[in-house]
Amino acid sequence: MAKVWEKGGENLHPLVESYEVGQDYLLDGKLYFYEMAASLAHAAMLYKIGILSEKEYQDIKQTIIELFHQHGKEIPLTIADEDIHSKLENQLTEKLQETGKKLHTGRSRNDQVMVVLRLYEKNHLLSTALKAINLLKTMANLGESHYQTILPGYTHTKQAMLMTVGFWMAGFIELGMDNLFHLENIYKLIDANPLGTGSGFGVPLPLDRDMTTRLLGFGRIHYSPLAVQNSRGKFEAMIVDALWNWMLDGSRLAADLLTWNMDELLFIETTGAITTGSSLMPQKRNLDVMELVRAKASVVQSYASQIKSMTTGLLSGYNRDMQETKEPLMRSFAIVEETLDILSLVLENIRFNEERIKSLLSPGLFATDLVFQAVRKGKPFRDAYREAAKQISKLEVTPDLIRQSLASRISPGSPLTYDYDAIRAEIRRAEGFWQKQSEDFQRTLDALFQ
C-alpha cells in the first residue's frame, strides 16, 4: 500500500515501519467515520474555493458515501495501511486516480489527525455524559426508594453518625453533577475546528475555515495553527482527567458496596446477575466486579499521567511523540463508558437488609445527638461533649432513638432534608442539554453523507 508521504525512491526498513506504526493501525479503524466526515467537509470547501471542479467534488463525495455504505463507521487496517488517513486517500485514489489525489490539497496529516480526534472526542464525551446521566437516574431511583433506610456513616472506618441510603445516594449524585459540569467545560474547550491549520504554520491557500467549522458542527475555529499542534496531548490529558473523576467516585462507591457486602456486615444483598463464584469454595458469591471498578480507576489515572508525561517539554509544533497519546485516550473512554453501565447495573441488583443494619448499629452513633440535646438547653459544647461520652454505654438503640436522631438534624444537607423531586429535575435539565448536543452533533455529521 502506497504511503501518502512517499516521494519516490524511498525504501523504508520494515522494522522502522512496524515501530513507527505501532498500535495506530489497530486503533485508527475506529476513526473511519470521522475521517470520511472531515474529508467530505474539506472537499466541499475545496470546491467552493475553486480547487476542485464540480465533477471532481461530486465524484469524491459519491465515492466516500459508497465507502461508508460498504464498510460502515469502522474498518480494519493492516500495518501496510499505516493509518486511517492513508487508508481513505488510497481508497479514493484507487477508484478516482488523479481526482483522488487532489483531496489532500490544503491538508497535512497533522491537521487531519487533529480534526478526526476532535470529532471522536466530541462524540465520546457526549456518549459518556449520557451514560453518566443514566447512572444518576439509577442513583435517584435507589435513593428515593430507600429515602429513610438507615445506614451507619463511617469516619476512619469506625461508625460515626447515622445516615440513610437516600443521603448516601444524594452525595454521589451531587458529585456526579459536578463531574457533568466539568465535562461540559471540557466539551466546550475542544469544540474548536483544527482543520485548515496544516502542519502547524498555516496554508498558502484561501481556505474557508468558517465553512468547514459549520459543516463539521464545531462551535468555533481553533485559530492558531501552532496552538492547535501544542494542544495535542494537553487537551487529551484534560479529557482523561475529567473521565477519571467518574472513576474516582465509582471507586469509592465500589468500596462502600464491597464493605457492606462483607459476611460480617451484609448490609446489602446481591443477585446472581452481578456476582461470580469460586472454583474451589462452593459458598462464595463475590461482588468482584466492584473490585475491578477500583482497579480500573487507577488504570485511567495512569493513562492521564502517561499523556502528561509524553507531552511535557516538547518543542512547539508537531512531534511524533503525540501518536502515543491516542491509545490511552481511547482506552480511557472505553473503560469509563463501560464502568458507568456496570455501576448502573450493580445498583439495580442490590437490596438493603434493614434488620441486619439495625442489629449492627453502635450506640456511639447517637452520642453526638446527646451533645446537641444538651447544647440546645444552654450547656457549653465542651461540657456537653464530655457528659455525652460518659452516657454512651447506657444508650439503647431503639426505633425511637433512630427517628429522633434523623429528625433532629435540620441543617441543609442532613439526611432528611433532600428533595428528590428537585434532584430529578436537575438531572432532567442536564439530560436535556446533553441530549440536544448529541442530536445536533449526529445530525450535522449525518448531513455530510446525504
LOSE-999408 format. One record per residue (C-alpha): residue number from 1; x, y, z. Coordinates in steps of 0.02 Angstrom, whole numbers, plus 50000, padded with zeros to 5 digits. Layout:
N
+-----+-------+-------+-------+
: num :     u :     v :     w :
+-----+-------+-------+-------+
: NUM :     X :     Y :     Z :
...
+-----+-------+-------+-------+
//
This chain:
450
+-----+-------+-------+-------+
: num :     u :     v :     w :
+-----+-------+-------+-------+
:   1 : 50000 : 50000 : 50000 :
:   2 : 50073 : 50169 : 49948 :
:   3 : 50118 : 50291 : 50087 :
:   4 : 50045 : 50464 : 50066 :
:   5 : 50213 : 50541 : 50114 :
:   6 : 50317 : 50443 : 49988 :
:   7 : 50406 : 50546 : 49856 :
:   8 : 50487 : 50403 : 49760 :
:   9 : 50650 : 50314 : 49790 :
:  10 : 50621 : 50281 : 49975 :
:  11 : 50648 : 50108 : 50044 :
:  12 : 50589 : 50112 : 50225 :
:  13 : 50653 : 49967 : 50327 :
:  14 : 50509 : 49853 : 50385 :
:  15 : 50570 : 49863 : 50566 :
:  16 : 50559 : 50053 : 50563 :
:  17 : 50388 : 50044 : 50481 :
:  18 : 50323 : 49923 : 50613 :
:  19 : 50397 : 50026 : 50756 :
:  20 : 50327 : 50190 : 50694 :
:  21 : 50153 : 50124 : 50655 :
:  22 : 50144 : 50039 : 50824 :
:  23 : 49964 : 50012 : 50880 :
:  24 : 49898 : 50152 : 50769 :
:  25 : 49831 : 50038 : 50634 :
:  26 : 49731 : 49941 : 50765 :
:  27 : 49658 : 50099 : 50840 :
:  28 : 49631 : 50202 : 50683 :
:  29 : 49497 : 50087 : 50613 :
:  30 : 49379 : 50160 : 50743 :
:  31 : 49407 : 50333 : 50667 :
:  32 : 49349 : 50290 : 50491 :
:  33 : 49182 : 50381 : 50503 :
:  34 : 49264 : 50540 : 50567 :
:  35 : 49396 : 50535 : 50431 :
:  36 : 49260 : 50518 : 50299 :
:  37 : 49159 : 50659 : 50376 :
:  38 : 49309 : 50776 : 50386 :
:  39 : 49356 : 50733 : 50206 :
:  40 : 49180 : 50771 : 50144 :
:  41 : 49185 : 50941 : 50229 :
:  42 : 49358 : 50977 : 50160 :
:  43 : 49306 : 50925 : 49984 :
:  44 : 49155 : 51040 : 49989 :
:  45 : 49267 : 51183 : 50043 :
:  46 : 49395 : 51147 : 49905 :
:  47 : 49254 : 51152 : 49778 :
:  48 : 49194 : 51319 : 49846 :
:  49 : 49367 : 51400 : 49831 :
:  50 : 49395 : 51329 : 49656 :
:  51 : 49522 : 51192 : 49689 :
:  52 : 49401 : 51054 : 49639 :
:  53 : 49283 : 51061 : 49491 :
:  54 : 49101 : 51018 : 49522 :
:  55 : 49126 : 50847 : 49441 :
:  56 : 49281 : 50811 : 49545 :
:  57 : 49191 : 50861 : 49704 :
:  58 : 49039 : 50756 : 49663 :
:  59 : 49149 : 50605 : 49619 :
:  60 : 49242 : 50619 : 49785 :
:  61 : 49082 : 50643 : 49884 :
:  62 : 48993 : 50498 : 49799 :
:  63 : 49142 : 50382 : 49822 :
:  64 : 49157 : 50421 : 50008 :
:  65 : 48970 : 50391 : 50031 :
:  66 : 48986 : 50225 : 49939 :
:  67 : 49133 : 50177 : 50052 :
:  68 : 49028 : 50221 : 50204 :
:  69 : 48885 : 50110 : 50145 :
:  70 : 49008 : 49972 : 50105 :
:  71 : 49111 : 49973 : 50266 :
:  72 : 49009 : 50068 : 50395 :
:  73 : 49087 : 50177 : 50528 :
:  74 : 49237 : 50067 : 50566 :
:  75 : 49360 : 49973 : 50456 :
:  76 : 49502 : 49853 : 50497 :
:  77 : 49677 : 49914 : 50449 :
:  78 : 49842 : 49825 : 50421 :
:  79 : 50017 : 49889 : 50456 :
:  80 : 50033 : 49923 : 50270 :
:  81 : 49884 : 50043 : 50281 :
:  82 : 49986 : 50146 : 50407 :
:  83 : 49839 : 50249 : 50471 :
:  84 : 49658 : 50295 : 50432 :
:  85 : 49709 : 50449 : 50332 :
:  86 : 49818 : 50347 : 50213 :
:  87 : 49683 : 50214 : 50203 :
:  88 : 49547 : 50330 : 50142 :
:  89 : 49661 : 50425 : 50024 :
:  90 : 49719 : 50262 : 49946 :
:  91 : 49539 : 50203 : 49928 :
:  92 : 49493 : 50363 : 49839 :
:  93 : 49648 : 50363 : 49728 :
:  94 : 49620 : 50182 : 49681 :
:  95 : 49447 : 50223 : 49614 :
:  96 : 49465 : 50403 : 49557 :
:  97 : 49651 : 50411 : 49510 :
:  98 : 49704 : 50594 : 49488 :
:  99 : 49544 : 50662 : 49566 :
: 100 : 49575 : 50561 : 49723 :
: 101 : 49749 : 50636 : 49739 :
: 102 : 49677 : 50812 : 49742 :
: 103 : 49583 : 50791 : 49907 :
: 104 : 49740 : 50814 : 50012 :
: 105 : 49763 : 50991 : 49944 :
: 106 : 49770 : 51113 : 50089 :
: 107 : 49785 : 50975 : 50220 :
: 108 : 49926 : 50897 : 50318 :
: 109 : 49913 : 50735 : 50413 :
: 110 : 49943 : 50846 : 50565 :
: 111 : 49777 : 50938 : 50549 :
: 112 : 49693 : 50781 : 50480 :
: 113 : 49728 : 50682 : 50637 :
: 114 : 49680 : 50831 : 50746 :
: 115 : 49509 : 50855 : 50668 :
: 116 : 49471 : 50669 : 50669 :
: 117 : 49520 : 50655 : 50852 :
: 118 : 49417 : 50809 : 50898 :
: 119 : 49264 : 50732 : 50816 :
: 120 : 49297 : 50566 : 50903 :
: 121 : 49321 : 50654 : 51070 :
: 122 : 49162 : 50755 : 51050 :
: 123 : 49061 : 50601 : 51009 :
: 124 : 49129 : 50502 : 51156 :
: 125 : 49111 : 50645 : 51279 :
: 126 : 48928 : 50652 : 51228 :
: 127 : 48911 : 50463 : 51247 :
: 128 : 48997 : 50469 : 51417 :
: 129 : 48885 : 50609 : 51478 :
: 130 : 48726 : 50518 : 51427 :
: 131 : 48784 : 50356 : 51510 :
: 132 : 48827 : 50456 : 51665 :
: 133 : 48654 : 50533 : 51668 :
: 134 : 48579 : 50358 : 51658 :
: 135 : 48684 : 50313 : 51811 :
: 136 : 48624 : 50469 : 51903 :
: 137 : 48443 : 50421 : 51865 :
: 138 : 48476 : 50246 : 51935 :
: 139 : 48551 : 50325 : 52090 :
: 140 : 48399 : 50437 : 52109 :
: 141 : 48283 : 50286 : 52097 :
: 142 : 48380 : 50194 : 52231 :
: 143 : 48397 : 50346 : 52343 :
: 144 : 48214 : 50392 : 52334 :
: 145 : 48151 : 50214 : 52361 :
: 146 : 48264 : 50198 : 52514 :
: 147 : 48248 : 50378 : 52571 :
: 148 : 48239 : 50332 : 52757 :
: 149 : 48329 : 50164 : 52754 :
: 150 : 48462 : 50187 : 52887 :
: 151 : 48648 : 50156 : 52871 :
: 152 : 48793 : 50192 : 52988 :
: 153 : 48907 : 50327 : 52923 :
: 154 : 49092 : 50296 : 52946 :
: 155 : 49247 : 50400 : 52981 :
: 156 : 49415 : 50314 : 52997 :
: 157 : 49319 : 50150 : 52962 :
: 158 : 49229 : 50170 : 53130 :
: 159 : 49042 : 50201 : 53150 :
: 160 : 49020 : 50390 : 53167 :
: 161 : 48843 : 50455 : 53142 :
: 162 : 48680 : 50389 : 53070 :
: 163 : 48641 : 50417 : 52887 :
: 164 : 48518 : 50347 : 52760 :
: 165 : 48528 : 50268 : 52589 :
: 166 : 48442 : 50422 : 52519 :
: 167 : 48577 : 50531 : 52597 :
: 168 : 48716 : 50417 : 52533 :
: 169 : 48650 : 50418 : 52355 :
: 170 : 48618 : 50605 : 52355 :
: 171 : 48802 : 50632 : 52394 :
: 172 : 48856 : 50533 : 52242 :
: 173 : 48726 : 50620 : 52133 :
: 174 : 48794 : 50790 : 52183 :
: 175 : 48971 : 50734 : 52142 :
: 176 : 48905 : 50669 : 51975 :
: 177 : 48825 : 50836 : 51934 :
: 178 : 48993 : 50919 : 51970 :
: 179 : 49075 : 50794 : 51852 :
: 180 : 48948 : 50837 : 51717 :
: 181 : 48987 : 51022 : 51738 :
: 182 : 49171 : 50980 : 51714 :
: 183 : 49132 : 50876 : 51559 :
: 184 : 49032 : 51021 : 51488 :
: 185 : 49180 : 51138 : 51507 :
: 186 : 49297 : 51011 : 51427 :
: 187 : 49173 : 50986 : 51285 :
: 188 : 49167 : 51174 : 51252 :
: 189 : 49356 : 51183 : 51258 :
: 190 : 49385 : 51051 : 51125 :
: 191 : 49238 : 51107 : 51017 :
: 192 : 49358 : 51202 : 50904 :
: 193 : 49396 : 51160 : 50723 :
: 194 : 49582 : 51124 : 50688 :
: 195 : 49555 : 51082 : 50504 :
: 196 : 49646 : 51203 : 50390 :
: 197 : 49796 : 51233 : 50503 :
: 198 : 49904 : 51115 : 50400 :
: 199 : 50065 : 51058 : 50479 :
: 200 : 50054 : 51194 : 50610 :
: 201 : 50107 : 51351 : 50517 :
: 202 : 49961 : 51396 : 50404 :
: 203 : 49922 : 51351 : 50223 :
: 204 : 49958 : 51458 : 50067 :
: 205 : 49778 : 51445 : 50005 :
: 206 : 49620 : 51546 : 50042 :
: 207 : 49542 : 51404 : 50143 :
: 208 : 49367 : 51438 : 50206 :
: 209 : 49385 : 51377 : 50384 :
: 210 : 49217 : 51452 : 50434 :
: 211 : 49136 : 51335 : 50309 :
: 212 : 49219 : 51176 : 50373 :
: 213 : 49183 : 51230 : 50552 :
: 214 : 48999 : 51243 : 50510 :
: 215 : 48992 : 51082 : 50409 :
: 216 : 49076 : 50982 : 50548 :
: 217 : 48972 : 51058 : 50687 :
: 218 : 49113 : 51140 : 50784 :
: 219 : 49071 : 51287 : 50896 :
: 220 : 49218 : 51392 : 50838 :
: 221 : 49381 : 51393 : 50739 :
: 222 : 49539 : 51342 : 50829 :
: 223 : 49629 : 51489 : 50751 :
: 224 : 49815 : 51474 : 50785 :
: 225 : 49899 : 51330 : 50692 :
: 226 : 50035 : 51324 : 50823 :
: 227 : 49907 : 51319 : 50965 :
: 228 : 49821 : 51175 : 50875 :
: 229 : 49980 : 51071 : 50872 :
: 230 : 50028 : 51116 : 51050 :
: 231 : 49853 : 51072 : 51112 :
: 232 : 49875 : 50890 : 51065 :
: 233 : 49910 : 50794 : 51222 :
: 234 : 49862 : 50942 : 51329 :
: 235 : 49678 : 50928 : 51281 :
: 236 : 49685 : 50738 : 51289 :
: 237 : 49757 : 50743 : 51465 :
: 238 : 49619 : 50861 : 51519 :
: 239 : 49489 : 50744 : 51444 :
: 240 : 49559 : 50591 : 51532 :
: 241 : 49569 : 50687 : 51696 :
: 242 : 49385 : 50730 : 51677 :
: 243 : 49345 : 50548 : 51641 :
: 244 : 49445 : 50494 : 51793 :
: 245 : 49329 : 50596 : 51905 :
: 246 : 49191 : 50470 : 51865 :
: 247 : 49309 : 50327 : 51904 :
: 248 : 49362 : 50408 : 52067 :
: 249 : 49182 : 50421 : 52126 :
: 250 : 49146 : 50247 : 52060 :
: 251 : 49293 : 50176 : 52158 :
: 252 : 49226 : 50250 : 52320 :
: 253 : 49051 : 50186 : 52284 :
: 254 : 49128 : 50016 : 52249 :
: 255 : 49223 : 50019 : 52413 :
: 256 : 49061 : 50058 : 52506 :
: 257 : 48968 : 49914 : 52425 :
: 258 : 49111 : 49791 : 52448 :
: 259 : 49121 : 49835 : 52633 :
: 260 : 48934 : 49823 : 52660 :
: 261 : 48930 : 49654 : 52571 :
: 262 : 49058 : 49576 : 52688 :
: 263 : 48994 : 49422 : 52780 :
: 264 : 49024 : 49513 : 52944 :
: 265 : 48905 : 49653 : 52892 :
: 266 : 48790 : 49600 : 52748 :
: 267 : 48704 : 49768 : 52746 :
: 268 : 48670 : 49733 : 52562 :
: 269 : 48619 : 49575 : 52471 :
: 270 : 48658 : 49544 : 52288 :
: 271 : 48587 : 49443 : 52145 :
: 272 : 48672 : 49316 : 52034 :
: 273 : 48671 : 49444 : 51893 :
: 274 : 48816 : 49540 : 51971 :
: 275 : 48914 : 49410 : 52070 :
: 276 : 49031 : 49269 : 52025 :
: 277 : 49079 : 49109 : 52116 :
: 278 : 49237 : 49022 : 52169 :
: 279 : 49311 : 48873 : 52076 :
: 280 : 49355 : 48795 : 52244 :
: 281 : 49238 : 48861 : 52379 :
: 282 : 49054 : 48820 : 52346 :
: 283 : 48986 : 48952 : 52465 :
: 284 : 49064 : 49102 : 52378 :
: 285 : 48966 : 49235 : 52283 :
: 286 : 49086 : 49377 : 52251 :
: 287 : 49045 : 49557 : 52208 :
: 288 : 49213 : 49562 : 52120 :
: 289 : 49152 : 49671 : 51978 :
: 290 : 49167 : 49814 : 52104 :
: 291 : 49347 : 49765 : 52138 :
: 292 : 49380 : 49788 : 51953 :
: 293 : 49300 : 49960 : 51959 :
: 294 : 49426 : 50008 : 52093 :
: 295 : 49570 : 49939 : 51989 :
: 296 : 49513 : 50021 : 51828 :
: 297 : 49503 : 50190 : 51917 :
: 298 : 49690 : 50176 : 51943 :
: 299 : 49715 : 50123 : 51762 :
: 300 : 49626 : 50280 : 51698 :
: 301 : 49726 : 50387 : 51819 :
: 302 : 49886 : 50309 : 51749 :
: 303 : 49829 : 50349 : 51571 :
: 304 : 49812 : 50533 : 51616 :
: 305 : 49988 : 50527 : 51688 :
: 306 : 50054 : 50442 : 51531 :
: 307 : 49985 : 50577 : 51419 :
: 308 : 50053 : 50717 : 51529 :
: 309 : 50224 : 50636 : 51536 :
: 310 : 50233 : 50612 : 51348 :
: 311 : 50187 : 50794 : 51309 :
: 312 : 50292 : 50885 : 51438 :
: 313 : 50442 : 50982 : 51372 :
: 314 : 50415 : 50953 : 51186 :
: 315 : 50469 : 51082 : 51058 :
: 316 : 50324 : 51185 : 50991 :
: 317 : 50240 : 51110 : 50838 :
: 318 : 50209 : 50929 : 50790 :
: 319 : 50311 : 50790 : 50868 :
: 320 : 50285 : 50605 : 50829 :
: 321 : 50277 : 50576 : 51018 :
: 322 : 50096 : 50633 : 51006 :
: 323 : 50047 : 50475 : 50916 :
: 324 : 50067 : 50381 : 51081 :
: 325 : 49931 : 50485 : 51166 :
: 326 : 49795 : 50407 : 51058 :
: 327 : 49792 : 50236 : 51142 :
: 328 : 49774 : 50296 : 51324 :
: 329 : 49639 : 50418 : 51269 :
: 330 : 49537 : 50288 : 51176 :
: 331 : 49559 : 50157 : 51312 :
: 332 : 49504 : 50281 : 51444 :
: 333 : 49342 : 50317 : 51352 :
: 334 : 49310 : 50130 : 51334 :
: 335 : 49340 : 50095 : 51518 :
: 336 : 49236 : 50240 : 51583 :
: 337 : 49087 : 50210 : 51470 :
: 338 : 49084 : 50026 : 51516 :
: 339 : 49105 : 50065 : 51701 :
: 340 : 48959 : 50187 : 51702 :
: 341 : 48848 : 50049 : 51632 :
: 342 : 48915 : 49924 : 51760 :
: 343 : 48881 : 50040 : 51907 :
: 344 : 48701 : 50065 : 51849 :
: 345 : 48678 : 49877 : 51835 :
: 346 : 48750 : 49843 : 52007 :
: 347 : 48641 : 49973 : 52092 :
: 348 : 48489 : 49895 : 52010 :
: 349 : 48536 : 49725 : 52082 :
: 350 : 48566 : 49759 : 52266 :
: 351 : 48445 : 49753 : 52414 :
: 352 : 48471 : 49833 : 52584 :
: 353 : 48440 : 49719 : 52733 :
: 354 : 48365 : 49843 : 52857 :
: 355 : 48351 : 49720 : 53001 :
: 356 : 48532 : 49670 : 52983 :
: 357 : 48585 : 49853 : 52978 :
: 358 : 48486 : 49894 : 53136 :
: 359 : 48560 : 49746 : 53228 :
: 360 : 48737 : 49809 : 53199 :
: 361 : 48713 : 49992 : 53245 :
: 362 : 48832 : 50051 : 53380 :
: 363 : 48760 : 50156 : 53523 :
: 364 : 48902 : 50277 : 53490 :
: 365 : 48814 : 50330 : 53329 :
: 366 : 48694 : 50431 : 53438 :
: 367 : 48822 : 50512 : 53553 :
: 368 : 48830 : 50672 : 53452 :
: 369 : 48641 : 50687 : 53466 :
: 370 : 48661 : 50687 : 53656 :
: 371 : 48787 : 50827 : 53642 :
: 372 : 48670 : 50940 : 53546 :
: 373 : 48520 : 50900 : 53655 :
: 374 : 48618 : 50975 : 53797 :
: 375 : 48682 : 51119 : 53691 :
: 376 : 48504 : 51168 : 53647 :
: 377 : 48469 : 51182 : 53834 :
: 378 : 48612 : 51305 : 53853 :
: 379 : 48757 : 51194 : 53906 :
: 380 : 48928 : 51239 : 53835 :
: 381 : 48978 : 51122 : 53694 :
: 382 : 49136 : 51055 : 53777 :
: 383 : 49044 : 51014 : 53938 :
: 384 : 48904 : 50930 : 53841 :
: 385 : 49034 : 50833 : 53741 :
: 386 : 49116 : 50761 : 53897 :
: 387 : 48949 : 50716 : 53977 :
: 388 : 48890 : 50627 : 53817 :
: 389 : 49049 : 50522 : 53814 :
: 390 : 49003 : 50454 : 53986 :
: 391 : 48825 : 50411 : 53933 :
: 392 : 48864 : 50309 : 53777 :
: 393 : 48869 : 50143 : 53866 :
: 394 : 48694 : 50172 : 53936 :
: 395 : 48613 : 50205 : 53767 :
: 396 : 48494 : 50077 : 53696 :
: 397 : 48467 : 50080 : 53507 :
: 398 : 48279 : 50087 : 53479 :
: 399 : 48167 : 50140 : 53334 :
: 400 : 48126 : 50299 : 53432 :
: 401 : 48309 : 50341 : 53455 :
: 402 : 48339 : 50316 : 53268 :
: 403 : 48192 : 50428 : 53221 :
: 404 : 48246 : 50563 : 53344 :
: 405 : 48423 : 50560 : 53278 :
: 406 : 48370 : 50587 : 53098 :
: 407 : 48234 : 50714 : 53141 :
: 408 : 48349 : 50820 : 53248 :
: 409 : 48468 : 50859 : 53105 :
: 410 : 48384 : 51001 : 53012 :
: 411 : 48534 : 51093 : 52937 :
: 412 : 48534 : 51092 : 52746 :
: 413 : 48609 : 50930 : 52679 :
: 414 : 48561 : 50824 : 52829 :
: 415 : 48485 : 50653 : 52790 :
: 416 : 48301 : 50701 : 52786 :
: 417 : 48320 : 50870 : 52701 :
: 418 : 48341 : 50804 : 52524 :
: 419 : 48206 : 50839 : 52395 :
: 420 : 48217 : 50702 : 52266 :
: 421 : 48092 : 50789 : 52154 :
: 422 : 48215 : 50934 : 52143 :
: 423 : 48360 : 50812 : 52117 :
: 424 : 48268 : 50727 : 51974 :
: 425 : 48227 : 50896 : 51896 :
: 426 : 48412 : 50942 : 51898 :
: 427 : 48458 : 50778 : 51816 :
: 428 : 48324 : 50805 : 51682 :
: 429 : 48393 : 50978 : 51644 :
: 430 : 48566 : 50904 : 51619 :
: 431 : 48495 : 50764 : 51513 :
: 432 : 48406 : 50890 : 51402 :
: 433 : 48568 : 50986 : 51372 :
: 434 : 48673 : 50833 : 51330 :
: 435 : 48537 : 50751 : 51227 :
: 436 : 48521 : 50907 : 51120 :
: 437 : 48709 : 50918 : 51097 :
: 438 : 48714 : 50736 : 51045 :
: 439 : 48569 : 50751 : 50923 :
: 440 : 48641 : 50910 : 50845 :
: 441 : 48812 : 50830 : 50825 :
: 442 : 48745 : 50672 : 50744 :
: 443 : 48627 : 50769 : 50632 :
: 444 : 48768 : 50881 : 50571 :
: 445 : 48886 : 50738 : 50529 :
: 446 : 48748 : 50633 : 50451 :
: 447 : 48704 : 50779 : 50337 :
: 448 : 48877 : 50767 : 50257 :
: 449 : 48833 : 50595 : 50192 :
: 450 : 48669 : 50647 : 50108 :
+-----+-------+-------+-------+
//
